[in-house]
Each structure stands twice: as structure tokens, then as C-alpha cells.
Amino acid sequence: MADRRRINGPVGTTNPPIYDDAPEKQSEGVKVTRSRPANVIRKMYLKTGVTPSASGSAYLEIESSGNGGSGLKLSCSVHGPRALPRSTPFSPHIILSTHVKFAPFATKQRRGYIRDPIERDLGTHLETALRGSIIADRWPKSGVDIIISIVEGEQDRETSKAQGIEAWDTMNALSGCITVASVALADAGIDCVDTVAGGVAALVQDAGNDAAPSIVVDPIPSEHEKVLAACCIAYLPTRQEVTNLWFKGDLPASDMDVYTQLIEKGIQASKSANRVLVDCLNETVG
């Protein structure tokens, strides 16, 4: 009789993975640059129905930069709408609960099993973005849970953490969370006024400090010399409404034209992501 309490090892031998940084000589000789135009986002893959036990689910994958970095892979499941416990106070609207969690192996620095402040901020921004698209009056005394697992985070191994790489990658993660959650809500049959999609625009500086800064969509920090500011926008294209706006960076408050251009480029990125979202839903229905 086998001992069920003993953890047996694998039958065959395996080699442990080794995450070794690139040599300094190669990293100094090769300069990573952006290969896409400034107004073009990366290719993405969307699929619904990946979790049969959930009311609705979706999977999103964004291609990597091709320069040794990792792409973004997200899995979202929606549970509900379902009745609230009797001890819960009466609510005329649906109660939305969002939960965003990095997998322990999603980034280079291993994540813990308890949510950190970054993951809580992502959940708060995601709830704000989705609350503006859901018709909450349809489900009184009900609740819905949206759970997103970041299977692979977007992080370049060759970029130093001193440049704040993780702070800018969080914007791209939020954009993907908004898009995949919108698809999962539609797959669950929850009525929305429009399909919300996320987009990111950033003010970057290349070719030294003397060059003029430029605005790009869907930025990858490792492809630019410095990221000055970035904004993530959740946008409803049909209603032309912004449900969430998250800005981060150092810009003078007097220069309002830069703020306006960042928002316009972020809306353009969200419209591009919304086209992929609509095509995915059309394939699901068809």
C-alpha cells in the first residue's frame, strides 16, 4: 500500500531552470529600439470559455517585444450574478467585487500568496473601470465576482529596476485586465452599456536627453531610453466615455497640451484593443 502522506519526487531526472542575466558586453553593444510605429499596439490573442465552471471566462495574451522580454498573459473568470447572503444589507444595484493576483512565477521577483499594494491598486482601478459599463440596476440584491490571474507579467530581464520598470509595466497590466474582464463579462451574459477596453499611452524620450520627447501607444519601457509619464484609460467607444483614468509621471501642471495628447493617444490605443474584443465576441456568438 502506498504512503499517501509522503510527497514522491518525479520518476525521471529534470534540470532546474536557470534565469541568468545577459552578459554586460552583449547588453552594451546591442541597443533595443522600438520596431513598431508610435501609434500601433502589439498583437493580442483573445479567447472566451476557458473556464467551464465559471459563468464567463476569457484569456488574453499579448505578444512579447522580441528582445528577450516576456509578454502578458491574463486569465479572467466571472462568477455570478448570484444572490447575496441574507446578512448583507439591501442593495438596489449589483455589488461588483474584483480580485487581481499575480501568479508566484509571473515576474522575475517571486510573488507572495497574499496580495500586495500593487495588486490591490489594480483591483480598485479595475472595479472603477467596469462599474461605468455594467447596467447595475438589472440585478438588485446580487453580486458578481471578477477574478483575474496574471499568469505571466510583462517584465524585461535586461532592464534595471532602478528605472522604475515595474511601475510602467503596471499600466500595461491594468490595460489588459480591463480588456479581458470586459470580454469575460460579455461571455457571462451580464448586460453592459458598451464594451470597455483599456489603452496605454506614454511620453518617452530617446536618443539622449537633447531629443524632444514623443508620445507612443502600448509602450515597452525597455525599448525607450526614459519614460517620463504614462496614462491608462478605460474607454467606451460607442458612448465616447472614459470610465477610468490613471496618470503617473512628472510633468508640469501648466503644460495642458501634453496631458490632452496623452489622453487622446490612450483613447486611440483602447479603440484598437476594442476591435480585437469585438471580433472575439463575434466569433463566440457565430
N, C-alpha and C positions, 0 to 999 in steps of 0.2 A: 504494500500500500504506500502510495507517495505521500510525502510530508507536505501538506498544503500550506504550512506556515513558513516554509523555507523558500526564499527567493532564489530560484535557479538562474544561472547565467546562460548566455546564448550557447547553442550547440557548437557552432564554429567560431573561429577566431575573427575578430574585427579590428580594424585600425581606427584609433580615435582621431577625430578631425582636428587639424592644426590650423588655427587662424593666425597666420603670420603676415605682418605688415610688409608692404612693398619696400625694396631696398631704397635707400636715400638717393643713390646715384640715378636710379631709373625715375624716381619721382621728381628729381630736379631737372632731368633732361626732357621729360615729356610734359607738355603743358595741356591740361584738359580744357577744352573750349566747348561752347555750345554749338551743336550741329544743326539744330532746328531754327527756323525763323523766330523772331521775337514774339509773334502773335499766334503761334501754333503750339498746341498742347501735345503731350505724348499720347501714344495709342493706348487704349484701355479695352479690357475684356469684361463683360457683364453677363451674368447668368443667374436665373431665378430657380427656385425649387431645390436648393442644395441640401436643405434640412427637412426631411419629410414630416418629422414630428411637430414642427412649428407651424403656426398659422400662415406665415410667409417668411421667405428667406431669400438671400441674394449673396452673390460672390463677386468681388471686384478685384481685378488685377491690372496694375499699371506697369508698363514696361520699364526696365531699368535704363540708366543713362548709357550703358555700353562702355563705361570707363572703369569697370571694376566695382561699381556700386551695386546696391541691391534695389529692387523695385518695391512696390507697395502692394500687399495682398491683404484683403479685408474679407471677413465673413460676418454676415448680419442675419439675425433671426428675430422674428416678431412673434410674440405670444399674446394673444388677445384679439379683440376686446373680450374681457371676461368680467363677471360681477365682482364687485368689491366685497370684502368681509363686512359683516353686519356692524362690527365695532367702528368702522370707518365713517366719519361724518358725511352727510349728504353732499353730493357734488352735482350740479346741473351739467357739467362738462366732463369729458373723458379725462382721466388722470394719466399723464404721459410720464413714463419712467425710462430713462436712458442709462446705459451702462457700457462704458468703453474700457477695454482692458488689452494691454499689450501681452502677447504670449511671452513666457520667460526667455525664449530663444529668438524673439523678434528683432532685437537690436544687438549691437556688439557688446554693450554692457548688459549683463543678465538682469532681467526684470524680476521684481518680487511678486509674490502671490497676492499681496494686498495693494490696492490701488494707491498710487502716489498722487501728488497735487496736479501733475500734468494730465493724468488720465481723468481726474475729477473735472478739470477745466474743459477738457474735450467733451465730457458728458454734458456739462452745463451749456456750452455753446451749441451742441447738437440738439439739445432739448429746445432751446430758443429758436433754432432754425426750423425745426419740424413743427413747432406749435403754431407757426404762422401759416402752415399749409394744410393742416388737418381740420376738417369740419367737426369741431369738438361737440357741437350741440346734438349730434346724431346719437351719441351714446352717453346718456346720463347714468350716474352711479356705476360707471365702468372704468376699467383701467387697461392699459396696454404696456407691455414691457418690450423695449428695444435693446437687444444685446449685440454688441459689435466686438469681435475678436480681431485684433491686428496680428495676423499670422506672421507677416514679415514687414518690418518697418523700413522706411526709406532712409538709409544711412550709408554714407561712403566711408570706407575704411581708411582712405588715404587723406581725408580732410581732418585737420586737427580740431579738437573740441574747443580750443581757445577762440575760434572764430564764431562761436555760438551756433554750430551746425545743428544741434538738436532743437534749438528754438525755432529755426526756419523750417525744419522738417516737420514740426508740429502743425504748421499751417497746411502743408500738403496732406497730412494725415486727417485733419479736420475736414478738408475738402472732399477726400474720399469717403469719409464717414457719412457726410451729408448725402452724397450721391447714392451710396449703397443702401442707406436707410430708406431713402425715398423709393427705391425700387422694391425693397422688401415690404414697405407699407402698401404699395400697389399690389404686390403679389398676395398680401393678406386680405385684400378686398376692403381696406379702410378708405372711406371717401375723403378725398382731398380736393382743395380748390384748384390745385395745379401741382405739377411735378417739380419739386425743388431740387436744384443741383448746385454743387459747390465749385468755386473757382478761385484761383490764387494769382495775384499779380505782385511783382516785386520791383523795387528800384535798385538796380545793380550798377556797379562800376567796374570796368575792365580796362586793361592796358595801362595800369598805373593810376596814380591819383590825379594826374593832369587831364585825363579824359573826362568828357561830360557824361554824367550818369544817364542811363537809359532804363526804360520800363519794359519788362518781359513778362509773359504769362507762363504759368506752370514752371517756376524756377527750380533749378537744382543748384544748391549753394556751391558744390564742388566745381561747377562749370564757370563760375564767376570769381573775380578777384575779391570782391567785397559786396555784401548785401546790406544796403543802407536802410531799407524799410520794406515791409510787405503787408498785404491785406488779404484776408479770406472773406469771401462774400457768398451768402446763400441767396439765390435769386429765383424768382418765379417768372419765367419768360412770358407766359400768356398774360398775366396780370401786370407785368412790369413792376414788381415789388421786390424789395430787399427785406428778407426776414431776419438776417443776422449779418453783422459787420464786425470783423475783428482786425484791428490795426496794431502793428508792432514796428517800432523803429524810432530813429531820431531824425526828425525833420522840423524845420522852423514852422511855427504856427502861422506865420504871416504869409507863407507861400501856399495859398489855397489851390493854385492850379495843379500842383503836383498831387495833392490829395484827390482832386477831381479826376485826373488822368489815371491814377491808381485804381479808383473805383470803376471807371469805365473799362479798363483792361480786365479787371476782375469779373465784371459782368460779361465781357466777351468770352472769357475762359469758361464761365458757368454755362453760357449758351452752347459752347462746343461740347461740353460734357452732357448737356441735356439732350443733344441729338443722339448720342450713343444710348442714353437712357430710354428715349422714346423708341428707338429701333429694337432694343432688347425687349421692351414690353409688347411691341407689335409682334415679334417672333413668338413670345409666350402665348399671346391670345390667338394668333394664327395657327 
